[in-house]
């Protein structure tokens, strides 16, 4: 169609003060087909500099390489954009993270005319004013140059995403993919309260699974192990990797809930129960891919006296298969409690302390006698009365708020009214060491984002630990199951593992033995 046959949609996004703000937008025609820009549009925007939108994923090809997904029809705008369209009716969807109410509107575009569409976003939640900052702990972006940070900072601002841990990885090639121009402080970038930091996803699809490593001073080579991903033996062991991360002052946790399986490609029993028993695992990604992932195993580890935080991460750009119309960066987040001015290091340290909740949309609060997630409260005597307070809030409808004690669901409170918030308070009498957590669920209708199916919403807090006489939480059936898992892992790794040197196999067996001693020792205590 000629230039004369097109109309122009002037799109503007504003906050409640009337200031232009970055936001994500998505346009569909009457048939539900997404708008994608023509080459001439790209040239015009390039000349306009900062006023052009950034198109997921085509503008990011240099950073995403062969993992660029052309199927995406979601876009990011930075306050304003002029978009040339064929005449007709279009639905425009605008969203900015989890704290602003999403909006959509039908507009009519006429040939040779300019149609103005202004969106004023309503901030429903203001979590940074409460000390809570959301970050995506599982992202893959290749940054070859420091100049790449400008593009990604704008993406973070448009998604209202305060931190990303962008990780190199290997996928069967000699050299890592999604590598970073630098690690440590030289590789970190912060603009206002939006931060980018380099990390590594260390992976093994034959045996151990995938782990998320953040706050690194240097890349963790060989990045992957095992024949398919690392092109090598199943060594070094993950215990060695976690120990090196700690030496560097970083943080390590388990990706994909410890159950990668068909999602992550792992073909075996992941070694999470082993490294957890060794005290090396700081967090588990329990909110990901529109699901609670691996929470049953995580509950079991908590019931074996371990303290492991809840985390959320999107696995961008790979989560895009869930919904091409919804960019996966920041779709699952780790919210951490930060005191004072926000920095990436403060955020990561809070994750390490367990002062977190993981979320795909809702905000979640929990306190027990005033203590919050990650806190450890020792109490004495035969019984202890505690008061539980929890609150779930969301810009989209909630279904329920749930209270979990030692892995068991003890309360379920259904949403009512406008379903945008649920509050709960109750007194409990404890007679043993216990951990408390809250979780919630909701669902966004397809019409909210212009999607083809509902979008699940969920959140889960890290535990609050209330320990009688300082003794750990011990649930015999979970400890027994974990000990059995270690025995099964040992049997499987002996049969299927590839170890070039006998001492490497012996090292693996020694780790299994150490984990078994831990769980069997707990069984004697319980």
QUILIN-V599513 format. One record per residue. N is the residue number from 1. RES is the residue in one small letter. SS is DSSP state (H for helix, E for strand, - for the rest). D_CENTER is the distance of its C-alpha to the mean C-alpha in whole Angstrom. Layout:
BEGIN
{{N;RES;SS;D_CENTER} {N;RES;SS;D_CENTER}}
END
This chain:
BEGIN
{{1;x;-;42} {2;x;-;44} {3;x;H;43} {4;x;H;45} {5;x;H;44} {6;x;E;40} {7;x;E;39} {8;x;E;37} {9;x;E;34} {10;x;E;33} {11;x;E;30} {12;x;E;29} {13;x;E;26} {14;x;E;27} {15;x;-;26} {16;x;-;28} {17;x;-;30} {18;x;-;31} {19;x;-;29} {20;x;E;28} {21;x;-;24} {22;x;E;21} {23;x;E;20} {24;x;E;19} {25;x;E;21} {26;x;E;22} {27;x;E;26} {28;x;E;28} {29;x;E;31} {30;x;-;33} {31;x;-;33} {32;x;-;29} {33;x;-;29} {34;x;E;26} {35;x;-;28} {36;x;-;28} {37;x;-;30} {38;x;-;33} {39;x;H;34} {40;x;H;36} {41;x;H;33} {42;x;H;31} {43;x;H;34} {44;x;H;35} {45;x;H;31} {46;x;H;32} {47;x;H;35} {48;x;H;33} {49;x;H;31} {50;x;H;28} {51;x;H;29} {52;x;-;28} {53;x;-;25} {54;x;E;22} {55;x;E;22} {56;x;-;19} {57;x;-;19} {58;x;H;23} {59;x;H;23} {60;x;H;20} {61;x;H;22} {62;x;H;23} {63;x;H;20} {64;x;H;18} {65;x;H;22} {66;x;H;22} {67;x;H;19} {68;x;-;20} {69;x;-;20} {70;x;-;23} {71;x;-;22} {72;x;-;20} {73;x;-;22} {74;x;-;19} {75;x;E;20} {76;x;E;20} {77;x;E;23} {78;x;E;24} {79;x;-;26} {80;x;E;28} {81;x;E;29} {82;x;E;33} {83;x;E;32} {84;x;E;35} {85;x;E;35} {86;x;E;38} {87;x;-;40} {88;x;E;38} {89;x;E;36} {90;x;E;32} {91;x;E;29} {92;x;E;27} {93;x;E;23} {94;x;E;22} {95;x;E;18} {96;x;-;17} {97;x;-;13} {98;x;-;13} {99;x;-;16} {100;x;E;19} {101;x;-;20} {102;x;-;20} {103;x;E;24} {104;x;E;26} {105;x;E;29} {106;x;E;32} {107;x;E;34} {108;x;E;37} {109;x;E;38} {110;x;-;42} {111;x;-;43} {112;x;-;44} {113;x;-;43} {114;x;E;40} {115;x;E;37} {116;x;E;36} {117;x;E;32} {118;x;E;31} {119;x;E;28} {120;x;E;28} {121;x;-;24} {122;x;-;24} {123;x;E;22} {124;x;-;21} {125;x;-;19} {126;x;-;20} {127;x;H;17} {128;x;H;18} {129;x;H;21} {130;x;H;20} {131;x;-;18} {132;x;E;15} {133;x;E;13} {134;x;E;9} {135;x;E;7} {136;x;E;4} {137;x;E;5} {138;x;E;6} {139;x;E;8} {140;x;-;12} {141;x;-;14} {142;x;-;18} {143;x;E;20} {144;x;-;23} {145;x;-;25} {146;x;-;24} {147;x;-;25} {148;x;H;22} {149;x;H;20} {150;x;H;22} {151;x;H;20} {152;x;H;17} {153;x;H;17} {154;x;H;19} {155;x;H;16} {156;x;H;14} {157;x;H;17} {158;x;H;17} {159;x;H;13} {160;x;-;14} {161;x;-;11} {162;x;-;12} {163;x;E;10} {164;x;E;9} {165;x;E;10} {166;x;E;11} {167;x;E;13} {168;x;E;16} {169;x;E;17} {170;x;-;20} {171;x;-;21} {172;x;-;25} {173;x;-;26} {174;x;-;28} {175;x;-;26} {176;x;-;22} {177;x;E;20} {178;x;-;18} {179;x;-;20} {180;x;E;20} {181;x;-;23} {182;x;-;23} {183;x;-;21} {184;x;H;21} {185;x;H;22} {186;x;H;24} {187;x;H;21} {188;x;-;19} {189;x;E;19} {190;x;E;19} {191;x;E;21} {192;x;-;21} {193;x;-;18} {194;x;E;16} {195;x;E;15} {196;x;E;14} {197;x;E;14} {198;x;E;15} {199;x;E;14} {200;x;E;15} {201;x;E;13} {202;x;E;17} {203;x;E;17} {204;x;E;20} {205;x;-;21} {206;x;-;24} {207;x;-;24} {208;x;-;21} {209;x;E;17} {210;x;E;14} {211;x;E;13} {212;x;E;11} {213;x;E;13} {214;x;E;13} {215;x;-;16} {216;x;-;18} {217;x;-;22} {218;x;-;22} {219;x;-;21} {220;x;-;21} {221;x;-;24} {222;x;-;24} {223;x;-;20} {224;x;E;21} {225;x;-;24} {226;x;-;26} {227;x;-;28} {228;x;-;26} {229;x;-;23} {230;x;-;25} {231;x;-;28} {232;x;-;29} {233;x;-;30} {234;x;-;27} {235;x;-;27} {236;x;-;26} {237;x;-;25} {238;x;H;21} {239;x;H;23} {240;x;H;25} {241;x;H;21} {242;x;H;20} {243;x;H;23} {244;x;H;23} {245;x;H;20} {246;x;H;21} {247;x;H;24} {248;x;-;23} {249;x;-;21} {250;x;-;17} {251;x;E;15} {252;x;E;14} {253;x;E;12} {254;x;E;12} {255;x;H;10} {256;x;H;10} {257;x;H;11} {258;x;H;14} {259;x;-;15} {260;x;-;15} {261;x;H;18} {262;x;H;19} {263;x;H;15} {264;x;H;15} {265;x;-;19} {266;x;-;19} {267;x;-;23} {268;x;-;24} {269;x;-;23} {270;x;-;20} {271;x;-;21} {272;x;H;18} {273;x;H;21} {274;x;H;23} {275;x;H;21} {276;x;H;20} {277;x;H;24} {278;x;-;25} {279;x;-;22} {280;x;-;20} {281;x;-;17} {282;x;-;15} {283;x;E;12} {284;x;E;10} {285;x;E;7} {286;x;E;9} {287;x;E;7} {288;x;E;6} {289;x;-;9} {290;x;-;10} {291;x;E;11} {292;x;E;11} {293;x;-;11} {294;x;-;14} {295;x;H;14} {296;x;H;18} {297;x;H;18} {298;x;H;16} {299;x;H;19} {300;x;H;21} {301;x;H;20} {302;x;H;20} {303;x;-;24} {304;x;E;25} {305;x;-;25} {306;x;-;22} {307;x;-;19} {308;x;-;16} {309;x;E;13} {310;x;E;10} {311;x;E;6} {312;x;E;3} {313;x;-;2} {314;x;-;5} {315;x;-;7} {316;x;E;9} {317;x;-;12} {318;x;H;12} {319;x;H;11} {320;x;H;14} {321;x;H;16} {322;x;H;15} {323;x;-;16} {324;x;-;18} {325;x;-;19} {326;x;-;15} {327;x;-;13} {328;x;-;10} {329;x;-;9} {330;x;-;7} {331;x;-;7} {332;x;-;4} {333;x;E;4} {334;x;E;6} {335;x;E;9} {336;x;E;12} {337;x;E;16} {338;x;-;17} {339;x;-;21} {340;x;-;23} {341;x;-;22} {342;x;-;19} {343;x;-;18} {344;x;H;15} {345;x;H;17} {346;x;H;17} {347;x;H;14} {348;x;H;13} {349;x;H;16} {350;x;H;15} {351;x;H;12} {352;x;H;15} {353;x;-;17} {354;x;-;15} {355;x;-;15} {356;x;E;12} {357;x;E;10} {358;x;E;7} {359;x;E;7} {360;x;-;8} {361;x;-;11} {362;x;-;13} {363;x;E;14} {364;x;E;15} {365;x;E;18} {366;x;E;20} {367;x;E;23} {368;x;E;25} {369;x;-;29} {370;x;-;27} {371;x;E;24} {372;x;-;21} {373;x;-;18} {374;x;-;18} {375;x;-;22} {376;x;E;25} {377;x;E;28} {378;x;E;31} {379;x;E;34} {380;x;-;37} {381;x;-;40} {382;x;-;40} {383;x;-;38} {384;x;E;35} {385;x;E;35} {386;x;E;31} {387;x;E;30} {388;x;E;26} {389;x;E;25} {390;x;E;22} {391;x;E;21} {392;x;E;18} {393;x;E;18} {394;x;-;17} {395;x;-;19} {396;x;-;19} {397;x;-;21} {398;x;E;20} {399;x;E;21} {400;x;E;21} {401;x;E;20} {402;x;E;21} {403;x;E;22} {404;x;E;21} {405;x;E;24} {406;x;-;24} {407;x;-;22} {408;x;E;24} {409;x;E;24} {410;x;E;26} {411;x;E;26} {412;x;E;25} {413;x;E;25} {414;x;E;26} {415;x;-;25} {416;x;-;28} {417;x;-;29} {418;x;-;27} {419;x;-;24} {420;x;-;22} {421;x;E;22} {422;x;E;23} {423;x;E;25} {424;x;E;26} {425;x;E;28} {426;x;E;30} {427;x;E;32} {428;x;E;32} {429;x;E;34} {430;x;E;33} {431;x;-;35} {432;x;-;33} {433;x;-;30} {434;x;E;27} {435;x;E;23} {436;x;E;22} {437;x;E;18} {438;x;E;18} {439;x;E;16} {440;x;E;16} {441;x;E;16} {442;x;E;17} {443;x;E;18} {444;x;E;18} {445;x;-;22} {446;x;H;22} {447;x;H;24} {448;x;H;21} {449;x;H;20} {450;x;-;23} {451;x;-;21} {452;x;-;23} {453;x;-;21} {454;x;-;19} {455;x;E;16} {456;x;E;14} {457;x;E;13} {458;x;E;12} {459;x;E;11} {460;x;E;12} {461;x;E;13} {462;x;-;14} {463;x;-;18} {464;x;E;21} {465;x;E;23} {466;x;E;27} {467;x;E;29} {468;x;E;33} {469;x;-;35} {470;x;-;32} {471;x;-;32} {472;x;-;28} {473;x;-;27} {474;x;E;29} {475;x;-;29} {476;x;H;31} {477;x;H;30} {478;x;H;26} {479;x;H;28} {480;x;H;30} {481;x;H;28} {482;x;H;26} {483;x;H;29} {484;x;H;30} {485;x;H;27} {486;x;H;27} {487;x;H;31} {488;x;H;30} {489;x;H;27} {490;x;H;30} {491;x;H;32} {492;x;H;30} {493;x;H;29} {494;x;H;33} {495;x;H;34} {496;x;H;31} {497;x;-;30} {498;x;-;32} {499;x;-;33} {500;x;-;35} {501;x;-;37} {502;x;H;38} {503;x;H;37} {504;x;H;33} {505;x;H;34} {506;x;H;35} {507;x;H;32} {508;x;H;30} {509;x;H;32} {510;x;H;33} {511;x;H;29} {512;x;H;29} {513;x;H;32} {514;x;H;31} {515;x;H;28} {516;x;H;31} {517;x;H;33} {518;x;H;30} {519;x;H;30} {520;x;H;33} {521;x;H;34} {522;x;H;32} {523;x;H;34} {524;x;H;37} {525;x;H;36} {526;x;-;35}}
END
